[in-house]
């Protein structure tokens, strides 16, 4: 059985663009999520006017290319909330906890992306993450206990392993898709399928190791931020 390794970041706009591709892939094969920590640790970002001006053109391009929605509460709420911080570590920890408890890491990621880009919520805060976890059927207290178990060293180790996988695959940013089958690993060029879900489904049905690759740095977020 094939496994699709998905290297992502919860604050990567192009990963949000790829959310429909991930959902479609889950219908064809096992998908394993690897959080890359694009805005974790020293690269955490306070919301400022400069950050807002930087991300909006990327978001608008994503919306135009893929049809993914960006909400008023994101543009005019979160991106103007100068008390908010963009930090990838807490949502990655939450996704690890959801995966550990119920194999629902990707389900939680989808809700986290919607909470951020549509609803303008602060996804670096445990209270927000816990509420989202209850929406996928996890008891709040059990989720928060597992969140604390995954926080710190385990999340750091996961992010390090994700970045090592990204480097070894030749991927240049988030998202990166890697097909594993029969012990072979192959990086899949997904960029042409943004906003083209039907063709992506056809591609998934025919994926084989040694498929075509690309080294172009296009329509991805780099390990320290998005590129256009």
C-alpha positions as a Markdown table, in Angstrom:
| # | Residue | x | y | z |
|---|---|---|---|---|
| 1 | Unk | 0.0 | 0.0 | 0.0 |
| 2 | Unk | 1.3 | 3.4 | -0.9 |
| 3 | Unk | 2.0 | 6.1 | 1.7 |
| 4 | Unk | 2.0 | 9.8 | 0.9 |
| 5 | Unk | 4.3 | 11.8 | 3.2 |
| 6 | Unk | 3.1 | 15.4 | 3.5 |
| 7 | Unk | 5.6 | 18.0 | 4.8 |
| 8 | Unk | 3.7 | 21.0 | 5.8 |
| 9 | Unk | 3.4 | 24.0 | 8.2 |
| 10 | Unk | 0.2 | 25.2 | 9.7 |
| 11 | Unk | 1.1 | 28.8 | 9.0 |
| 12 | Unk | 2.1 | 28.1 | 5.4 |
| 13 | Unk | -0.3 | 29.7 | 2.9 |
| 14 | Unk | 0.6 | 27.3 | 0.2 |
| 15 | Unk | -0.2 | 24.4 | 2.5 |
| 16 | Unk | -3.6 | 25.9 | 3.0 |
| 17 | Unk | -3.8 | 26.1 | -0.8 |
| 18 | Unk | -2.9 | 22.4 | -0.9 |
| 19 | Unk | -5.6 | 21.4 | 1.7 |
| 20 | Unk | -8.0 | 20.0 | -1.0 |
| 21 | Unk | -5.2 | 18.0 | -2.5 |
| 22 | Unk | -4.5 | 16.4 | 0.9 |
| 23 | Unk | -8.1 | 15.6 | 1.4 |
| 24 | Unk | -8.3 | 14.0 | -2.0 |
| 25 | Unk | -5.1 | 12.0 | -1.3 |
| 26 | Unk | -6.6 | 10.6 | 1.9 |
| 27 | Unk | -9.3 | 8.9 | -0.2 |
| 28 | Unk | -6.6 | 7.0 | -2.2 |
| 29 | Unk | -3.8 | 6.2 | 0.2 |
| 30 | Unk | -2.4 | 6.6 | 3.7 |
| 31 | Unk | -1.2 | 10.2 | 4.3 |
| 32 | Unk | 1.4 | 11.0 | 7.0 |
| 33 | Unk | 1.8 | 14.6 | 8.1 |
| 34 | Unk | 5.2 | 16.1 | 9.0 |
| 35 | Unk | 5.2 | 19.5 | 10.5 |
| 36 | Unk | 8.1 | 21.7 | 9.5 |
| 37 | Unk | 8.1 | 24.5 | 12.0 |
| 38 | Unk | 8.3 | 27.4 | 9.5 |
| 39 | Unk | 7.5 | 30.0 | 12.2 |
| 40 | Unk | 8.6 | 28.2 | 15.3 |
| 41 | Unk | 11.2 | 29.2 | 17.9 |
| 42 | Unk | 13.4 | 32.0 | 16.8 |
| 43 | Unk | 11.3 | 32.5 | 13.7 |
| 44 | Unk | 8.0 | 33.3 | 15.6 |
| 45 | Unk | 6.5 | 36.5 | 14.2 |
| 46 | Unk | 4.5 | 39.1 | 16.0 |
| 47 | Unk | 1.6 | 40.5 | 13.9 |
| 48 | Unk | 2.7 | 43.9 | 12.6 |
| 49 | Unk | 1.8 | 46.1 | 9.8 |
| 50 | Unk | 4.9 | 44.9 | 8.0 |
| 51 | Unk | 3.8 | 41.3 | 8.4 |
| 52 | Unk | 0.3 | 42.1 | 7.2 |
| 53 | Unk | 1.6 | 43.8 | 4.1 |
| 54 | Unk | 4.0 | 40.9 | 3.4 |
| 55 | Unk | 1.4 | 38.1 | 3.6 |
| 56 | Unk | -1.6 | 39.7 | 1.9 |
| 57 | Unk | -0.3 | 39.5 | -1.6 |
| 58 | Unk | 0.6 | 35.9 | -1.2 |
| 59 | Unk | -2.8 | 35.2 | 0.2 |
| 60 | Unk | -4.5 | 37.0 | -2.6 |
| 61 | Unk | -2.6 | 35.0 | -5.1 |
| 62 | Unk | -3.5 | 31.7 | -3.4 |
| 63 | Unk | -7.2 | 32.7 | -3.4 |
| 64 | Unk | -7.1 | 33.6 | -7.1 |
| 65 | Unk | -5.2 | 30.4 | -8.1 |
| 66 | Unk | -7.0 | 27.9 | -5.9 |
| 67 | Unk | -10.3 | 29.4 | -4.8 |
| 68 | Unk | -9.5 | 28.8 | -1.1 |
| 69 | Unk | -11.4 | 31.3 | 1.0 |
| 70 | Unk | -9.7 | 34.0 | 3.2 |
| 71 | Unk | -12.1 | 35.6 | 5.6 |
| 72 | Unk | -12.8 | 39.2 | 6.7 |
| 73 | Unk | -11.9 | 38.2 | 10.3 |
| 74 | Unk | -8.5 | 37.1 | 9.0 |
| 75 | Unk | -7.7 | 40.1 | 6.9 |
| 76 | Unk | -9.3 | 42.8 | 9.1 |
| 77 | Unk | -9.1 | 41.0 | 12.4 |
| 78 | Unk | -6.1 | 38.8 | 13.0 |
| 79 | Unk | -3.8 | 40.6 | 10.6 |
| 80 | Unk | -4.5 | 43.8 | 12.6 |
| 81 | Unk | -4.2 | 42.2 | 16.0 |
| 82 | Unk | -0.8 | 43.4 | 17.2 |
| 83 | Unk | -1.1 | 41.3 | 20.3 |
| 84 | Unk | -1.2 | 38.1 | 18.2 |
| 85 | Unk | 1.8 | 36.0 | 17.5 |
| 86 | Unk | 2.3 | 33.6 | 14.5 |
| 87 | Unk | 4.0 | 30.5 | 16.0 |
| 88 | Unk | 4.0 | 27.1 | 14.3 |
| 89 | Unk | 5.0 | 25.1 | 17.3 |
| 90 | Unk | 1.7 | 25.0 | 19.3 |
| 91 | Unk | -0.5 | 23.9 | 16.4 |
| 92 | Unk | 2.1 | 21.2 | 15.4 |
| 93 | Unk | 2.0 | 20.0 | 19.0 |
| 94 | Unk | -1.8 | 19.9 | 18.8 |
| 95 | Unk | -1.7 | 17.9 | 15.6 |
| 96 | Unk | 0.7 | 15.4 | 17.1 |
| 97 | Unk | -1.6 | 15.0 | 20.0 |
| 98 | Unk | -4.7 | 14.5 | 17.8 |
| 99 | Unk | -2.8 | 11.9 | 15.8 |
| 100 | Unk | -1.6 | 10.1 | 18.9 |
| 101 | Unk | -5.1 | 10.0 | 20.4 |
| 102 | Unk | -7.3 | 9.2 | 17.4 |
| 103 | Unk | -5.3 | 9.3 | 14.2 |
| 104 | Unk | -7.0 | 12.6 | 13.5 |
| 105 | Unk | -4.0 | 14.9 | 13.0 |
| 106 | Unk | -4.9 | 15.9 | 9.5 |
| 107 | Unk | -8.5 | 16.5 | 10.5 |
| 108 | Unk | -7.3 | 18.9 | 13.2 |
| 109 | Unk | -4.9 | 20.6 | 10.7 |
| 110 | Unk | -7.8 | 21.3 | 8.4 |
| 111 | Unk | -9.8 | 22.9 | 11.2 |
| 112 | Unk | -6.7 | 24.9 | 12.3 |
| 113 | Unk | -6.2 | 26.2 | 8.8 |
| 114 | Unk | -9.8 | 27.3 | 8.6 |
| 115 | Unk | -9.6 | 28.9 | 12.0 |
| 116 | Unk | -6.6 | 30.9 | 11.0 |
| 117 | Unk | -7.3 | 31.9 | 7.4 |
| 118 | Unk | -11.1 | 32.2 | 7.5 |
| 119 | Unk | -12.1 | 32.9 | 11.1 |
| 120 | Unk | -9.0 | 34.9 | 12.2 |
| 121 | Unk | -8.4 | 32.9 | 15.4 |
| 122 | Unk | -5.1 | 32.8 | 17.3 |
| 123 | Unk | -4.0 | 29.2 | 16.5 |
| 124 | Unk | -0.9 | 29.5 | 18.7 |
| 125 | Unk | -3.1 | 29.5 | 21.8 |
| 126 | Unk | -4.0 | 26.3 | 23.6 |
| 127 | Unk | -7.6 | 27.5 | 24.4 |
| 128 | Unk | -8.2 | 27.8 | 20.6 |
| 129 | Unk | -6.6 | 24.5 | 19.8 |
| 130 | Unk | -8.5 | 22.7 | 22.5 |
| 131 | Unk | -11.8 | 24.0 | 21.2 |
| 132 | Unk | -10.9 | 22.8 | 17.7 |
| 133 | Unk | -9.9 | 19.4 | 19.1 |
| 134 | Unk | -13.4 | 19.0 | 20.6 |
| 135 | Unk | -14.8 | 19.6 | 17.1 |
| 136 | Unk | -13.1 | 16.4 | 15.9 |
| 137 | Unk | -14.5 | 14.4 | 18.8 |
| 138 | Unk | -11.7 | 14.6 | 21.4 |
| 139 | Unk | -12.4 | 15.3 | 25.0 |
| 140 | Unk | -10.9 | 18.6 | 26.0 |
| 141 | Unk | -9.1 | 17.3 | 29.2 |
| 142 | Unk | -7.7 | 14.2 | 27.4 |
| 143 | Unk | -6.5 | 16.3 | 24.5 |
| 144 | Unk | -4.8 | 18.9 | 26.8 |
| 145 | Unk | -3.1 | 16.1 | 28.7 |
| 146 | Unk | -1.7 | 14.6 | 25.5 |
| 147 | Unk | -0.8 | 18.1 | 24.2 |
| 148 | Unk | 1.4 | 18.6 | 27.2 |
| 149 | Unk | 2.9 | 15.2 | 26.6 |
| 150 | Unk | 3.8 | 16.1 | 23.0 |
| 151 | Unk | 4.9 | 19.6 | 23.8 |
| 152 | Unk | 8.6 | 20.6 | 24.1 |
| 153 | Unk | 11.1 | 17.9 | 23.2 |
| 154 | Unk | 8.8 | 15.6 | 21.3 |
| 155 | Unk | 7.6 | 18.5 | 19.1 |
| 156 | Unk | 11.1 | 19.7 | 18.5 |
| 157 | Unk | 12.2 | 16.2 | 17.5 |
| 158 | Unk | 9.3 | 15.9 | 15.1 |
| 159 | Unk | 10.1 | 19.2 | 13.5 |
| 160 | Unk | 13.8 | 18.2 | 13.1 |
| 161 | Unk | 12.8 | 14.9 | 11.5 |
| 162 | Unk | 10.4 | 16.7 | 9.2 |
| 163 | Unk | 13.2 | 19.1 | 8.0 |
| 164 | Unk | 15.6 | 16.2 | 7.6 |
| 165 | Unk | 13.0 | 14.4 | 5.4 |
| 166 | Unk | 12.5 | 17.6 | 3.4 |
| 167 | Unk | 16.2 | 17.9 | 2.8 |
| 168 | Unk | 16.7 | 14.3 | 1.9 |
| 169 | Unk | 13.9 | 14.4 | -0.5 |
| 170 | Unk | 15.2 | 17.4 | -2.3 |
| 171 | Unk | 12.2 | 19.4 | -1.5 |
| 172 | Unk | 12.6 | 23.1 | -1.3 |
| 173 | Unk | 9.7 | 24.2 | 0.9 |
| 174 | Unk | 6.2 | 23.6 | 2.2 |
| 175 | Unk | 4.2 | 21.8 | 1.1 |
| 176 | Unk | 6.2 | 18.8 | -0.2 |
| 177 | Unk | 4.6 | 15.5 | -1.1 |
| 178 | Unk | 6.7 | 12.3 | -1.1 |
| 179 | Unk | 5.3 | 9.0 | -2.3 |
| 180 | Unk | 6.5 | 5.8 | -0.5 |
| 181 | Unk | 5.8 | 2.5 | -2.1 |
| 182 | Unk | 7.7 | -0.8 | -2.0 |
| 183 | Unk | 10.6 | 0.8 | -0.1 |
| 184 | Unk | 11.0 | 3.5 | -2.7 |
| 185 | Unk | 10.5 | 7.3 | -2.1 |
| 186 | Unk | 9.7 | 9.8 | -4.8 |
| 187 | Unk | 8.9 | 13.5 | -4.5 |
| 188 | Unk | 5.7 | 14.4 | -6.4 |
| 189 | Unk | 5.3 | 17.6 | -8.3 |
| 190 | Unk | 2.0 | 18.9 | -7.1 |
| 191 | Unk | 2.2 | 22.6 | -8.1 |
| 192 | Unk | 0.3 | 22.1 | -11.3 |
| 193 | Unk | -2.7 | 20.7 | -9.5 |
| 194 | Unk | -3.5 | 23.8 | -7.3 |
| 195 | Unk | -7.1 | 24.5 | -8.1 |
| 196 | Unk | -7.3 | 21.5 | -10.4 |
| 197 | Unk | -8.6 | 18.8 | -8.1 |
| 198 | Unk | -10.0 | 16.5 | -10.7 |
| 199 | Unk | -6.6 | 16.2 | -12.5 |
| 200 | Unk | -5.0 | 15.6 | -9.1 |
| 201 | Unk | -7.4 | 12.7 | -8.4 |
| 202 | Unk | -6.4 | 11.2 | -11.8 |
| 203 | Unk | -2.7 | 11.7 | -10.9 |
| 204 | Unk | -3.2 | 10.0 | -7.6 |
| 205 | Unk | -4.7 | 7.0 | -9.3 |
| 206 | Unk | -1.7 | 6.5 | -11.4 |
| 207 | Unk | 1.1 | 7.5 | -9.1 |
| 208 | Unk | 4.2 | 5.3 | -9.4 |
| 209 | Unk | 7.7 | 5.6 | -8.1 |
| 210 | Unk | 10.1 | 7.3 | -10.6 |
| 211 | Unk | 7.4 | 9.7 | -11.6 |
| 212 | Unk | 8.4 | 13.2 | -12.8 |
| 213 | Unk | 9.9 | 15.7 | -10.3 |
| 214 | Unk | 10.7 | 19.3 | -10.3 |
| 215 | Unk | 13.3 | 21.3 | -8.5 |
| 216 | Unk | 11.6 | 24.7 | -9.2 |
| 217 | Unk | 11.0 | 26.8 | -6.1 |
| 218 | Unk | 7.4 | 27.8 | -7.1 |
| 219 | Unk | 4.2 | 28.1 | -5.2 |
| 220 | Unk | 5.6 | 26.9 | -1.9 |
| 221 | Unk | 6.6 | 28.4 | 1.4 |
| 222 | Unk | 10.3 | 28.2 | 2.2 |
| 223 | Unk | 11.4 | 26.8 | 5.5 |
| 224 | Unk | 11.5 | 30.3 | 6.9 |
| 225 | Unk | 8.6 | 31.9 | 5.1 |
| 226 | Unk | 6.5 | 32.0 | 1.9 |
| 227 | Unk | 7.9 | 32.9 | -1.5 |
| 228 | Unk | 6.0 | 34.1 | -4.5 |
